Amino acid sequence: MSNIHIMLCGSNDQILKDSRGNESCELIYEKEYPKGAYYIIESKSKYLKVDLDEYIHPSILYIPDGRMVYKIPEGEKLRAYHPDAFKGTYHHVHILTASKEELKTRRNLALNGYDIRDAKGYYPHSDANVMTRDEAVFESRNAIDGYMDNQGHGSFPYQSWGGGLRDDLEFELYFGRKVLIDEVIITLRADYEGDHDIHWESAVIEFSDSDRIPIKMVKTTEPQAFRFKAKEVEWIKLNHLQREMSSAFSALSQIQVMGKDLL
């Protein structure tokens, strides 16, 4: 019996194409995606390297129940993706079982180019209490998609997580299991021209082990790293975000969480 099963399904749940493999599985679909299409990925392994589109960063995902459903973005949602993502008549999907060596190697545990709002059954997964005008280009998923461009705002490549001018913002990142982490790297959105953006000056990183670390941030286009003694956690939150001016926007272009899996 194969280890991995990929199914591309239409809006009526009909299987349009499927493929099976053991440690590696590929599927090629040579038509435009129909409206409402989605992928189902089933695997005996809980850790997979997922690559569904060449314009999205391949991501190591944790799939605790061995089944992942991914609806292909369409309409307004596509503004947060590369203009060619999910387009055209040639789609090459590649799924690999992640090796123990990869999982035990220090890496960015936050990276998930395939996170979507209300995603269930696979991790990492982001969430936030507010997203500006409920638009895709300001959803929490944008802060873990691997794209670091931050000197603008709005459509790709400047998608970010933003909550407008609110002062009660909170960003959440769930790993779905305990992981060992020792560093959080924050890249603020830096659309500073014309004073559109102002940087958050301080925040608190909250951890599932009840620890809290206050941090200070500076006005820069570069990533800002915050290291700490390694800890086992299931989630982190970024809250108590403070900025100097209430009339200027602050947003998060990317958050990286460095660590490794506990196997």
Buried (B, 14 or more C-beta within 10 A) or exposed (E): EEBBBBBBBBEEEEEEBBBBBEEEBBBEBEEEBBEEBBBBBBBEBBBBBBBBBEEBBBBBBBBEEBEBBBBBBEEEBBBBBBEEBBBEEEBEBBBBBBEEEBBEEEBBBBBBBBBBBEBEBBBBBBBBEBBBEEBBBBBBBBBBBBBEBBBBBBBBBBBBBBBEBBEEBBBBBBBBEBBBBBBBBBBBBBBBEEEBBBBBBEBBBBBBEEEEBEBEBEEEBEBBEBEBEEBEBBBBBBBBBEBEEEEBBBBBBBBBBBBBBEE
